[in-house]
């Protein structure tokens, strides 16, 4: 049965799904804080690489979301189904390749981030176990993207809920060691994460079969569709990779300040991730809705929808950061009693309040712009802003003026504001209409 696509119907399950993904990482950080603050600092560095890898999987997931949405909007279900299959195959192969490279070259990567001694051991163990099995994450993300574009956003939400419960139970057992369990340490926590992702894969495949989403491999393989997916996906997520590269550089700057600064940075990043998830969910839903409208050539509807959803995302983000700012001390008390770390996080969150006035323009309008197929503008804006503003400003504030951890968030804020206004300018020109994949004569309804 055809599912009607609406903002609440898409954004709410996407929010829960993304929230649970963030919670999975936050639970790991919390349990690691029971071991030591050095473990938290080390895993904060490892997570920057894992975030970069997850963004790399978006080459395929973003591209297939646009291709499916526009083809379904045009009434071509066969091409939408073939695109879904091509995406699953491509991302699993990519995940296996990346996992192998991490197993072989993780130490040079971590040493480049000033990881030595115990910090290197902690981060190396965590990165090789979770990163080495990252093909599981690739499969989960791809199937979740496909199901959302078929109006089945609730199923991935429930799967990720179960995955988090399983991860929490396993990690709690590793830390509390009931029944005389041996001390598995960081290896045990990382292994529980991988196990929960494996179970989620089987559940996600089952949900796709039950929803009658056809993922049969067509013969010959649809390389032309895969080319369309990558033509949109690579530049379309290139801006995200540029942002992640900027974050890795800024984490390197923080690593020169010591373990306490790295721990504070990790806590601040994880807390702010819960603010971002609301706007991100509205943006992901908007991408699907905009893509569907563009496939049907309802350009006026797409134009108005993106602006309306931007203000919704901004209101949600500001409400969450305000609540987080008010209750940060009791929240942080769950992780640390170090007053220096608590003070550093306070200033990071203070800067983020200003950042949330600019972030929604990227999360909604920027994502909507890419959802039309107009991907090069976002890529150029991101590379230019990261290279000319974020990285130089972050280096200047942390390494020359020595302002501390919160200075990296000032650099991120400047980047968000500049990119957001560039995205808004492009959307207002409506030049994105000519990049839509489905031409007027091909739309069937």
Secondary structure, DSSP 4 states (H G I P E B T S, - for coil): -PPPP-HHHHHHHHHHHHHHHHHHHHHHHHHHHTT-HHHHHHHHHHHHHHHHHHHHHHHHHHHHHHHHHHHHHTT-HHHHHHHHHHHHHHHHHHHHHHHHHHHHHHHHHHHTTT--HHHHHHHHHHHHHHHHTHHHHHHHHHHHHHHHHTT-HHHHHHHHHHHHHHHHHHHHHHHH-GGG----HHHHHHHHHHHHHHHHHHHHHHHHHHTT------SS--HHHHHHHHHHHHHHHHHHHHHHHHHHHHHHHHHTT-HHHHHHHHHHHHHHHHHHHHHHHHHHHHHHHHHHHHHTT-HHHHHHHHHHHHHHHHHHHHHHHHHHHHTHHHHHTTT---HHHHHHHHHHHHHHHHHHHHHHIIIIIIHHHHHTT--HHHHHHHHHHIIIIIHHHHHIIIIIS---THHHHHHHHHHHHHHHHHHHHHHHHTGGGGG-SS-GGG---
